[in-house]
Amino acid sequence: MSLLTILRLSRIGDRIIIPTQYTIPTKNYAVERKKPIKGVSSKVKLPVEKDVNKLLTYVCGSNIYKEGEDVKLKPDSEYPEWLWSIRIEPLKLSDLDPNTKQYWRYIRKKAIIRKNQMLKYSKP
């Protein structure tokens, strides 16, 4: 018998050999699990405070509990002085000293951002 003939034969038991053309091909793989269908998620609409007096006197949204009220704002004199000197604008390169580590980190970060933007628009 040739090798191809041997490969076309299936063995059942010790002595019975059946040609492959008469056997039923079956997959012996694990059954695929169906993924659960996720429902369409909708955006959660949070209530927006429109009362001007409440916006000026309370920190709206600071209450995380079901009951209670938001934190009331104190007069400016009760807050520390350093709070009013915090920088709220983004850093500029002209504000940094080239001899500092912060300057070179800023340069590297901007270079990475620029490179990623160029890669996004370049053709593969």
C-alpha positions as CSV (number, residue, x, y, z in Angstrom):
1,M,0.0,0.0,0.0
2,S,1.2,3.5,-0.8
3,L,1.3,6.3,1.8
4,L,-1.7,8.1,0.2
5,T,-3.8,5.0,0.4
6,I,-3.0,4.6,4.1
7,L,-3.9,8.2,4.8
8,R,-7.3,7.8,3.1
9,L,-8.2,4.9,5.4
10,S,-9.8,5.3,8.8
11,R,-9.5,2.6,11.5
12,I,-12.4,1.6,13.7
13,G,-11.5,-0.9,16.4
14,D,-8.7,-3.4,15.9
15,R,-9.6,-5.0,12.6
16,I,-12.1,-2.9,10.7
17,I,-10.7,-0.4,8.2
18,I,-13.1,2.0,6.3
19,P,-12.1,4.2,3.4
20,T,-12.2,7.9,4.4
21,Q,-14.8,8.8,1.7
22,Y,-17.5,6.9,3.7
23,T,-16.7,8.5,7.0
24,I,-18.3,11.7,8.4
25,P,-15.9,14.4,9.0
26,T,-16.3,16.0,12.4
27,K,-14.5,18.8,14.2
28,N,-13.2,17.8,17.6
29,Y,-12.7,21.4,18.7
30,A,-14.1,23.1,21.8
31,V,-17.6,24.6,21.2
32,E,-17.4,28.3,20.5
33,R,-19.0,30.4,23.2
34,K,-21.4,33.0,22.0
35,K,-20.5,36.4,23.2
36,P,-23.3,38.1,25.1
37,I,-24.9,40.9,23.1
38,K,-24.4,44.2,24.9
39,G,-27.1,46.7,24.9
40,V,-26.7,50.0,23.4
41,S,-25.3,52.3,26.1
42,S,-26.8,55.7,26.3
43,K,-25.0,58.8,27.7
44,V,-26.0,59.6,31.3
45,K,-27.4,63.1,31.4
46,L,-26.3,64.8,34.6
47,P,-28.4,67.6,36.0
48,V,-26.9,71.1,35.3
49,E,-27.3,73.8,37.9
50,K,-28.7,77.0,36.4
51,D,-29.3,79.0,39.6
52,V,-26.7,81.8,39.6
53,N,-26.8,82.4,43.4
54,K,-26.2,78.7,44.1
55,L,-23.3,78.6,41.6
56,L,-21.7,81.6,43.4
57,T,-22.1,80.2,46.9
58,Y,-21.7,76.4,46.6
59,V,-19.3,74.0,45.0
60,C,-21.9,72.3,42.8
61,G,-21.4,68.5,42.5
62,S,-19.2,68.1,45.6
63,N,-21.8,66.1,47.5
64,I,-21.2,62.4,46.6
65,Y,-23.9,61.1,49.0
66,K,-27.6,60.7,48.3
67,E,-28.5,63.0,51.1
68,G,-26.9,66.2,52.2
69,E,-25.9,69.4,50.4
70,D,-22.9,70.7,48.5
71,V,-19.9,72.3,50.2
72,K,-20.5,76.0,50.8
73,L,-17.8,78.4,49.5
74,K,-15.9,80.4,52.2
75,P,-14.6,84.0,51.8
76,D,-11.2,84.4,50.1
77,S,-9.5,85.3,53.4
78,E,-10.1,81.8,54.7
79,Y,-8.1,80.1,51.9
80,P,-4.2,80.0,52.0
81,E,-2.3,82.6,50.0
82,W,-0.5,80.0,47.8
83,L,-3.9,79.0,46.3
84,W,-4.2,82.3,44.5
85,S,-0.7,82.0,42.9
86,I,-1.2,78.6,41.3
87,R,-0.4,78.7,37.6
88,I,-3.5,77.8,35.6
89,E,-2.1,78.5,32.1
90,P,-0.1,75.8,30.3
91,L,3.7,76.0,30.3
92,K,5.5,77.8,27.6
93,L,9.0,77.1,26.4
94,S,10.0,80.7,26.9
95,D,9.2,80.4,30.6
96,L,11.6,77.5,31.2
97,D,15.4,77.6,31.8
98,P,17.4,75.5,29.2
99,N,19.6,74.2,32.1
100,T,16.8,72.4,33.9
101,K,15.5,68.9,33.6
102,Q,12.0,70.3,33.3
103,Y,12.9,72.2,30.1
104,W,14.3,69.0,28.4
105,R,11.3,66.9,29.5
106,Y,9.0,69.6,27.9
107,I,11.0,69.5,24.7
108,R,10.9,65.7,24.6
109,K,7.1,65.6,25.3
110,K,6.4,68.1,22.5
111,A,8.6,66.1,20.1
112,I,6.7,62.9,20.9
113,I,3.4,64.6,20.4
114,R,4.5,66.1,17.1
115,K,5.9,62.7,15.9
116,N,2.6,60.9,16.8
117,Q,0.6,63.5,14.9
118,M,2.8,63.1,11.8
119,L,2.4,59.3,12.0
120,K,-1.3,59.6,12.3
121,Y,-1.6,61.4,9.0
122,S,1.1,59.6,7.1
123,K,0.3,56.8,4.7
124,P,1.4,53.3,5.8
